[in-house]
Amino acid sequence: MSDDNKNLIVVKAVLIGDSGVGKTSMIKQFTHNIFDTSIQPSISSQFAAKEVNITDTKKTIKFDLWDTAGQELYRSLAKIFYKDAGIIIFVYDITSKLSFESLQKYWYQQVSSNSLPNAIFALVGNKNDLYKDAEVDEKEAINWADKIGAIFTTTSAKTNIGIDSLFDTVGKKYLNPNYNYKIEENEKKKQYEMKKENKKDIKDKDDEDFDNNIPDAANIKLDNNNKKKKICC
């Protein structure tokens, strides 16, 4: 869906998943840069919106965000919201294996049989600030994301890690269905490793120069009081 502004594209994005995985917190962090510890489980769908300039494009996407109730009592209502969504984000809590299995056993089947055929899928492991308590194997999650054709990433609504990049990535995929996020990820990793290696080379060179310039102890002259002269720093 396009706005009057030719460079502004409006897309409906729905967050799907069990109650307590952090869908509401993700949206609040994305739209208002806040994390509210007093958030109560959603008992109905909530709406928010944000415009984002998508990197490496000249396009701006207005995300119309729907936060669906994850409690079993309200699950049947979610279908109303995701059936016409252009982007569907499956969210699980990395510290809850049950929340991940719920996506596999319930939510994905519901969405895939009722969503638009060209809808963009993303699988998000939220609460990655609690990685030490993780119950979901990330490799397992990546494999399942590949199986259902979804973008995979992890986020933390609490520390605001990965939220913006998630929407930038799904935005790119929405603009270009052939966009391969893994190619970009691998390039970023490659550049990161190169920077690390360059820093290591510089450090090694500095250490070598320092070692080569340390005066030989045998050549240090003694003053009249048989004390070593200070070596200039």
C-alpha positions in Angstrom: 0.0 0.0 0.0 1.4 3.4 -1.0 0.8 6.8 0.5 0.4 10.0 -1.6 4.1 10.5 -1.2 5.7 8.3 -3.8 8.6 7.5 -1.6 6.5 6.6 1.4 5.2 3.0 1.5 2.7 1.9 4.1 2.8 -1.7 5.3 0.8 -3.5 7.9 3.1 -5.5 10.2 1.7 -7.9 12.8 3.6 -9.4 15.8 2.6 -12.9 16.6 3.4 -15.1 19.6 2.5 -16.2 23.1 1.7 -13.9 25.9 4.8 -12.7 27.7 7.4 -13.0 24.9 7.8 -9.2 24.7 5.7 -8.2 21.6 4.3 -5.1 23.3 7.7 -4.1 24.7 9.4 -4.5 21.3 6.8 -2.1 19.7 7.2 0.4 22.5 11.0 0.3 22.2 10.8 0.7 18.4 8.2 3.5 18.4 9.1 5.5 21.6 12.5 4.2 22.8 11.1 3.1 26.1 11.0 -0.1 28.1 8.2 -0.3 30.6 8.5 -3.0 33.3 4.9 -2.5 34.3 3.4 -3.7 31.0 0.5 -6.1 31.4 -0.3 -8.9 29.0 -2.3 -7.7 26.0 -6.0 -8.7 26.1 -6.7 -7.2 22.7 -4.8 -6.1 19.7 -3.0 -2.7 20.0 -1.9 -0.4 17.2 1.2 1.8 16.8 3.0 3.3 13.8 6.4 4.6 12.8 8.1 5.8 9.6 11.6 4.5 8.8 14.0 5.4 6.1 15.2 2.1 4.8 19.0 1.9 4.5 20.6 1.7 1.0 17.3 2.7 -0.6 15.5 5.9 -1.3 12.3 4.6 0.3 10.6 5.3 3.5 8.2 2.7 5.0 5.5 3.6 7.4 5.0 0.5 9.6 1.5 0.1 10.8 2.2 -2.2 13.8 -0.3 -4.5 15.3 0.4 -6.2 18.7 -1.8 -9.2 19.0 -3.0 -10.8 22.2 -1.1 -14.1 22.8 -3.2 -15.5 25.5 -5.1 -18.6 24.5 -8.5 -17.0 25.3 -7.9 -14.4 22.6 -6.0 -16.4 20.0 -9.0 -16.7 17.6 -9.2 -12.9 17.3 -5.6 -12.6 16.0 -6.7 -14.0 12.6 -8.6 -10.7 11.9 -5.3 -8.8 12.1 -2.8 -11.0 10.2 -4.9 -12.1 7.3 -4.1 -8.9 5.3 -0.6 -8.2 6.8 2.3 -7.6 4.5 4.8 -8.5 7.3 4.3 -11.1 10.0 6.9 -11.3 12.8 6.8 -14.4 14.9 8.2 -13.7 18.4 9.4 -16.1 21.0 11.2 -15.7 24.3 14.7 -17.3 24.2 14.3 -18.4 27.8 11.1 -20.2 27.1 11.2 -23.4 25.0 7.4 -23.5 25.2 7.0 -20.2 23.5 9.2 -21.4 20.6 7.3 -24.7 20.3 4.0 -22.7 20.3 5.1 -20.9 17.2 5.9 -24.2 15.5 2.8 -26.1 16.6 0.1 -23.4 16.5 0.9 -19.9 15.3 2.7 -20.8 12.1 -0.1 -23.1 10.9 -2.7 -20.5 11.7 -0.8 -17.7 9.9 0.3 -19.7 6.9 -3.2 -20.8 6.1 -4.8 -17.4 6.5 -2.1 -14.8 5.5 -1.3 -13.2 2.2 0.7 -15.5 -0.1 3.5 -12.9 -0.5 3.6 -11.9 3.2 7.2 -11.4 4.5 7.9 -13.7 7.5 10.4 -13.0 10.3 11.3 -15.2 13.3 12.6 -13.2 16.3 14.1 -14.6 19.5 13.5 -11.8 22.0 15.1 -11.2 25.4 18.6 -12.0 24.2 19.9 -10.0 27.2 19.0 -13.1 29.1 21.2 -15.3 26.9 22.6 -17.2 29.9 19.2 -18.5 30.7 18.4 -19.5 27.0 16.3 -22.6 26.5 16.1 -22.4 22.8 19.0 -23.5 20.7 19.7 -20.7 18.2 20.8 -23.1 15.5 17.5 -24.9 15.8 15.7 -21.6 15.5 17.7 -20.6 12.4 17.0 -24.0 10.8 13.3 -23.6 11.3 13.4 -20.0 10.0 15.1 -21.3 6.9 12.4 -24.0 6.6 9.5 -21.5 6.6 11.3 -18.9 4.6 11.6 -16.4 7.4 14.3 -13.8 8.3 15.9 -14.7 11.6 17.3 -12.5 14.3 17.4 -12.0 18.0 16.5 -8.8 19.9 16.2 -7.3 23.4 13.3 -5.0 24.0 14.9 -4.2 27.4 18.3 -3.0 26.0 17.1 -2.0 22.6 19.4 -4.4 20.8 18.4 -5.5 17.3 15.0 -3.8 17.2 15.8 -1.1 14.6 17.8 -3.5 12.4 14.9 -6.0 12.5 12.5 -3.5 10.9 15.2 -2.3 8.5 15.7 -5.8 7.3 12.1 -6.8 6.9 11.6 -3.4 5.2 14.3 -4.3 2.6 12.7 -7.7 2.1 9.3 -6.1 1.6 10.7 -3.7 -1.0 12.6 -6.4 -2.7 11.4 -10.0 -2.3 14.7 -11.2 -3.7 16.7 -9.5 -1.0 18.9 -12.0 0.8 19.6 -10.8 4.4 22.2 -13.5 4.9 24.4 -12.1 2.3 24.4 -8.7 4.0 24.9 -10.4 7.4 27.9 -12.4 6.1 29.4 -9.2 4.7 29.0 -7.4 8.0 30.7 -10.3 9.8 33.5 -10.3 7.2 34.1 -6.6 7.7 34.0 -7.0 11.5 36.6 -9.8 11.4 38.8 -7.7 9.1 38.6 -4.8 11.5 39.5 -7.1 14.4 42.5 -8.5 12.4 43.6 -5.0 11.5 43.5 -3.9 15.1 45.5 -7.0 16.0 48.1 -6.3 13.3 48.5 -2.7 14.6 48.9 -3.9 18.2 51.4 -6.5 17.2 53.4 -3.9 15.2 53.3 -1.5 18.1 54.5 -4.2 20.5 57.3 -5.1 18.1 58.4 -1.5 17.7 58.4 -1.1 21.5 60.5 -4.2 22.0 63.0 -3.1 19.3 63.4 0.3 21.0 64.0 -0.9 24.6 67.7 0.0 25.4 70.0 -2.9 26.0 70.7 -3.2 29.7 74.4 -3.6 29.0 74.5 -0.1 27.4 72.8 1.8 30.2 75.3 4.1 31.7 75.7 4.6 35.4 76.1 8.1 37.0 78.7 9.0 39.6 76.5 7.5 42.4 76.3 4.2 40.5 72.6 4.8 39.8 71.1 4.0 36.4 70.3 7.1 34.5 66.6 7.5 33.8 65.5 6.4 30.4 63.3 8.9 28.7 59.7 7.8 28.5 
